[in-house]
């Protein structure tokens, strides 16, 4: 009888990478791991990346992808079509799983199963179009580092975000906002995005420039149309485009600024912009998009269920407050 083949595990793959980097031969590595040289040779050939070479984690992922025998989405065509339809409409895997559970009264499928299905298809088919089903269209899971700058000393009457009321930090009620610009590759093109912390309602408008006066005037129009219960606080980063924030004080709004190099402190609007990138990547030419299309995008965003709202939509969450307030971007989008 021939020798039984024994699969490599992650610890052994780490040893292979270390010994390979140290210049050990295939036979030496095989002897150290008590495997045959052909096993080590096959491992290096099958699980090395063209750009990264042999990496243990990458090798483990490749092996898992080849062994993956299918998930429920692979077996259940109706469920797969429903899930992919929601993903194509802009929902995240968590939103899909949560909404299906809310409608069925029990868990239908987990968000992790949806992620695994999509990433398995990416590996199996080598078709990058599968990543477009995901909110940020990332080919690999994980966070990307971001840089940043600060102009703290150029903003008069600046109050740090640490002084913002606890109600705003804990999302205990509506009326606490965050604002930022969504930038694009074409110089001078940008969208002003405002995000309400409790309901997650997000409003979007294109401005002709990012000058402080232009920004203040647009924010005044935004907030001036709202009832006073929705005008409490607004948080910004330290960009000089928000230097005229004091104009909002006449509306009863308190204004606060993130600490230097800490835009994540207004994480609600940062997250919203990241989600909107699915439809408006940085290479988008805004001159080819009408104000109506931008309004439609905002409405679509505000009618997508969110896990943090127990899979209500932001529009539904906002409507639960007796504010007698409605705007086009939170009204139900027309079918079609």
C-alpha positions as CSV (number, residue, x, y, z in Angstrom):
1,X,0.0,0.0,0.0
2,X,1.2,3.5,-0.8
3,X,1.8,6.1,1.8
4,X,-1.3,8.0,2.9
5,X,-1.2,11.7,1.8
6,X,-1.4,14.1,4.8
7,X,-2.7,17.7,4.2
8,X,-0.6,20.6,5.2
9,X,-1.9,22.9,7.9
10,X,-1.3,26.6,8.5
11,X,1.6,26.1,11.0
12,X,3.4,23.9,8.5
13,X,2.9,26.5,5.8
14,X,4.4,29.1,8.1
15,X,7.4,26.8,8.5
16,X,7.7,26.3,4.7
17,X,7.7,30.1,4.2
18,X,10.4,30.6,6.9
19,X,12.7,27.9,5.6
20,X,12.2,28.9,2.0
21,X,13.2,32.4,2.8
22,X,16.2,31.1,4.6
23,X,17.3,29.4,1.4
24,X,16.6,25.8,2.4
25,X,16.1,23.3,-0.5
26,X,12.8,21.4,-1.1
27,X,14.4,18.2,0.4
28,X,15.6,20.0,3.5
29,X,12.1,21.6,4.0
30,X,10.4,18.2,3.5
31,X,12.7,16.5,6.0
32,X,12.0,19.2,8.6
33,X,8.3,18.7,8.2
34,X,8.3,15.0,7.7
35,X,6.6,15.3,4.3
36,X,7.8,14.1,0.9
37,X,9.7,16.6,-1.4
38,X,6.9,16.2,-3.9
39,X,4.4,17.6,-1.3
40,X,6.5,20.7,-0.7
41,X,7.0,21.2,-4.4
42,X,3.3,20.9,-5.2
43,X,2.5,23.3,-2.3
44,X,4.8,26.0,-3.6
45,X,3.6,25.6,-7.2
46,X,-0.1,25.6,-6.5
47,X,-0.3,28.2,-3.7
48,X,2.3,30.9,-4.6
49,X,1.0,34.3,-5.9
50,X,2.5,35.9,-8.9
51,X,3.1,39.1,-7.1
52,X,3.6,38.1,-3.4
53,X,5.3,34.8,-3.9
54,X,4.6,32.1,-1.2
55,X,2.7,33.5,1.8
56,X,1.1,31.1,4.4
57,X,-2.2,32.9,4.7
58,X,-2.6,33.2,1.0
59,X,-1.8,29.5,0.5
60,X,-4.4,28.6,3.2
61,X,-7.0,30.7,1.4
62,X,-6.2,29.1,-2.0
63,X,-6.4,25.6,-0.5
64,X,-9.7,26.4,1.2
65,X,-11.1,27.8,-2.1
66,X,-10.3,24.6,-4.0
67,X,-11.9,22.4,-1.3
68,X,-15.0,24.5,-0.9
69,X,-17.9,22.3,-2.0
70,X,-20.6,24.9,-2.0
71,X,-22.8,26.8,0.4
72,X,-26.6,27.1,0.7
73,X,-26.4,29.8,-1.9
74,X,-24.8,27.3,-4.3
75,X,-27.6,24.8,-3.7
76,X,-30.7,27.1,-3.4
77,X,-31.2,28.9,-6.6
78,X,-34.2,30.9,-5.4
79,X,-32.4,32.2,-2.3
80,X,-29.2,32.9,-4.4
81,X,-31.2,35.0,-6.9
82,X,-32.9,36.9,-4.0
83,X,-29.6,37.6,-2.2
84,X,-27.8,38.6,-5.4
85,X,-30.7,40.9,-6.4
86,X,-30.5,42.7,-3.1
87,X,-26.7,43.0,-3.3
88,X,-27.0,44.4,-6.8
89,X,-29.4,47.0,-5.5
90,X,-26.7,48.2,-3.1
91,X,-27.4,46.3,0.1
92,X,-24.5,44.9,2.1
93,X,-24.4,41.2,3.1
94,X,-25.4,42.2,6.7
95,X,-28.3,44.2,5.4
96,X,-29.5,41.3,3.2
97,X,-29.2,38.7,6.0
98,X,-30.8,41.0,8.6
99,X,-33.8,42.0,6.4
100,X,-34.5,38.4,5.3
101,X,-34.5,37.4,9.0
102,X,-36.7,40.3,9.9
103,X,-39.2,39.3,7.2
104,X,-39.1,35.6,7.8
105,X,-39.1,35.8,11.6
106,X,-36.0,33.7,11.8
107,X,-32.5,33.5,10.4
108,X,-32.4,32.6,6.8
109,X,-28.7,33.0,6.0
110,X,-25.8,34.6,7.8
111,X,-23.9,37.6,6.3
112,X,-20.7,35.6,6.7
113,X,-22.1,32.9,4.4
114,X,-22.8,35.6,1.8
115,X,-19.3,37.1,2.1
116,X,-17.8,33.6,1.8
117,X,-19.9,32.8,-1.3
118,X,-18.8,36.0,-3.1
119,X,-15.1,35.7,-2.2
120,X,-15.2,32.0,-3.2
121,X,-16.6,32.9,-6.6
122,X,-13.8,35.5,-6.9
123,X,-11.2,32.8,-6.3
124,X,-12.9,30.1,-8.3
125,X,-13.8,32.1,-11.4
126,X,-11.1,34.7,-11.4
127,X,-13.8,37.1,-12.4
128,X,-13.4,40.5,-10.7
129,X,-17.0,41.4,-11.5
130,X,-18.1,39.4,-8.4
131,X,-16.6,42.0,-6.1
132,X,-19.1,44.6,-7.5
133,X,-21.8,42.8,-5.4
134,X,-20.0,44.1,-2.3
135,X,-20.6,47.6,-0.9
136,X,-17.0,48.7,-1.4
137,X,-16.1,46.4,-4.2
138,X,-13.0,45.1,-2.4
139,X,-11.2,42.0,-3.8
140,X,-9.9,41.3,-0.3
141,X,-11.4,41.7,3.1
142,X,-9.7,44.1,5.5
143,X,-9.1,47.8,6.0
144,X,-7.0,50.1,4.0
145,X,-4.9,52.8,5.6
146,X,-5.8,56.4,5.1
147,X,-3.8,59.6,5.3
148,X,-5.0,63.0,6.4
149,X,-4.2,66.6,7.2
150,X,-5.3,69.3,9.6
151,X,-5.8,73.1,9.6
152,X,-6.9,73.5,13.2
153,X,-5.3,76.9,13.6
154,X,-7.1,78.3,10.6
155,X,-10.7,77.8,11.9
156,X,-12.0,80.5,14.2
157,X,-14.3,79.8,17.2
158,X,-13.4,76.1,16.8
159,X,-14.8,73.8,19.6
160,X,-13.4,70.2,19.9
161,X,-15.7,67.3,19.4
162,X,-15.0,66.2,23.0
163,X,-17.4,69.0,24.1
164,X,-20.3,67.6,22.0
165,X,-23.3,66.6,24.1
166,X,-23.5,63.0,25.3
167,X,-26.8,62.6,23.5
168,X,-25.0,63.1,20.2
169,X,-22.2,60.6,21.0
170,X,-24.7,58.0,22.1
171,X,-27.2,58.6,19.3
172,X,-30.0,59.0,21.8
173,X,-32.1,61.3,19.7
174,X,-32.3,63.0,16.3
175,X,-30.8,66.3,15.3
176,X,-27.1,65.6,15.5
177,X,-25.3,65.7,12.2
178,X,-21.9,65.2,10.6
179,X,-20.8,66.7,7.3
180,X,-18.0,66.2,4.9
181,X,-17.1,66.5,1.2
182,X,-17.0,63.5,-1.2
183,X,-14.2,64.3,-3.7
184,X,-13.5,63.0,-7.2
185,X,-10.6,62.8,-9.6
186,X,-11.7,65.6,-11.8
187,X,-10.5,68.8,-10.1
188,X,-13.2,71.0,-8.7
189,X,-15.9,68.3,-8.6
190,X,-17.3,67.4,-5.2
191,X,-20.5,66.5,-3.3
192,X,-21.4,67.8,0.1
193,X,-22.7,65.0,2.3
194,X,-24.6,65.4,5.6
195,X,-25.4,62.5,7.8
196,X,-27.8,62.4,10.8
197,X,-26.4,60.2,13.6
198,X,-29.5,58.6,15.1
199,X,-31.5,57.7,11.9
200,X,-28.5,57.5,9.5
201,X,-30.4,59.7,7.0
202,X,-27.9,61.1,4.5
203,X,-28.4,64.1,2.3
204,X,-26.2,64.8,-0.8
205,X,-25.8,67.9,-3.0
206,X,-23.3,69.1,-5.5
207,X,-21.6,72.4,-4.8
208,X,-19.8,74.6,-7.4
209,X,-16.7,74.7,-5.2
210,X,-15.5,73.9,-1.7
211,X,-15.0,77.5,-0.5
212,X,-15.9,78.2,3.1
213,X,-18.6,80.7,2.1
214,X,-20.2,78.3,-0.5
215,X,-20.2,75.5,2.1
216,X,-21.7,77.6,4.8
217,X,-24.5,78.8,2.5
218,X,-25.4,75.3,1.4
219,X,-25.4,74.0,4.9
220,X,-27.6,76.9,5.9
221,X,-30.1,75.9,3.2
222,X,-30.0,72.3,4.3
223,X,-30.6,73.0,8.0
224,X,-32.9,76.0,7.5
225,X,-35.5,73.8,5.9
226,X,-35.6,71.5,8.9
227,X,-37.7,71.8,12.1
228,X,-35.8,72.9,15.1
229,X,-35.7,69.4,16.8
230,X,-33.5,68.3,13.9
231,X,-31.1,71.2,14.3
232,X,-28.9,70.5,17.4
233,X,-25.3,69.9,16.5
234,X,-23.1,69.3,13.5
235,X,-19.5,67.9,13.4
236,X,-16.8,68.5,10.8
237,X,-13.2,67.7,10.2
238,X,-10.6,70.4,10.2
239,X,-10.8,71.4,6.5
240,X,-10.8,75.1,5.9
241,X,-14.0,74.6,3.8
242,X,-15.8,74.5,7.1
243,X,-14.2,77.7,8.5
244,X,-17.5,79.7,8.3
245,X,-19.3,77.2,10.5
246,X,-20.3,80.1,12.8
247,X,-23.0,81.1,10.2
248,X,-25.0,78.0,11.4
249,X,-25.2,79.3,14.9
250,X,-28.1,81.6,14.0
251,X,-30.1,78.4,13.3
252,X,-29.5,77.1,16.8
253,X,-26.9,74.6,15.7
254,X,-23.8,74.0,17.8
255,X,-20.7,73.2,15.7
256,X,-17.8,70.9,16.7
257,X,-14.6,69.7,15.1
258,X,-12.7,66.5,15.2
259,X,-9.2,66.4,16.8
260,X,-6.3,66.9,14.4
261,X,-5.7,63.9,12.2
262,X,-8.8,62.1,13.5
263,X,-11.5,62.3,10.9
264,X,-12.8,58.9,12.1
265,X,-14.4,60.8,15.0
266,X,-17.2,61.7,12.6
267,X,-17.4,58.1,11.6
268,X,-21.1,58.2,10.5
269,X,-20.5,60.4,7.4
270,X,-17.2,58.7,6.7
271,X,-19.0,55.4,6.5
272,X,-21.8,56.9,4.4
273,X,-19.3,58.3,1.9
274,X,-17.6,54.9,1.7
275,X,-20.9,53.2,0.9
276,X,-21.7,55.8,-1.7
277,X,-18.4,55.1,-3.5
278,X,-20.1,51.9,-4.8
279,X,-22.2,54.1,-7.1
280,X,-19.9,57.1,-7.4
281,X,-16.2,55.9,-7.6
282,X,-13.5,58.5,-7.5
283,X,-13.2,58.4,-11.3
284,X,-16.9,59.5,-11.8
285,X,-17.4,62.6,-13.9
286,X,-20.1,64.6,-12.1
287,X,-20.8,66.6,-15.3
288,X,-22.4,63.5,-16.7
289,X,-24.8,63.1,-13.7
290,X,-27.9,65.2,-13.2
291,X,-29.1,66.6,-9.9
292,X,-32.1,64.3,-10.2
293,X,-29.8,61.3,-10.3
294,X,-28.0,62.4,-7.2
295,X,-31.3,62.9,-5.5
296,X,-32.4,59.4,-6.6
297,X,-29.1,58.0,-5.2
298,X,-29.7,59.6,-1.8
299,X,-33.3,58.3,-1.8
300,X,-32.0,54.8,-2.6
301,X,-29.4,55.0,0.2
302,X,-32.1,56.2,2.7
303,X,-34.3,53.2,1.8
304,X,-31.7,50.5,2.3
305,X,-32.1,48.6,5.6
306,X,-29.3,49.0,8.2
307,X,-28.2,46.5,10.8
308,X,-27.7,49.3,13.4
309,X,-31.4,50.2,13.0
310,X,-32.5,46.6,13.5
311,X,-32.8,46.5,9.7
312,X,-35.2,49.4,9.4
313,X,-34.2,51.9,6.7
314,X,-33.0,55.3,7.7
315,X,-36.2,56.8,6.3
316,X,-38.3,54.5,8.5
317,X,-36.1,55.4,11.5
318,X,-36.5,59.1,10.9
319,X,-40.3,58.8,10.4
320,X,-40.6,57.2,13.9
321,X,-39.8,60.7,15.3
322,X,-42.8,63.1,15.4
323,X,-40.9,65.9,13.6
324,X,-43.3,66.6,10.6
325,X,-40.3,66.7,8.3
326,X,-39.7,65.2,4.9
327,X,-37.4,66.0,2.1
328,X,-37.1,64.5,-1.4
329,X,-34.1,62.4,-0.6
330,X,-35.9,60.6,2.3
331,X,-39.2,60.1,0.4
332,X,-40.0,56.7,-1.0
333,X,-38.3,56.3,-4.4
334,X,-40.7,55.8,-7.4
335,X,-40.6,52.3,-8.9
336,X,-38.7,51.6,-12.0
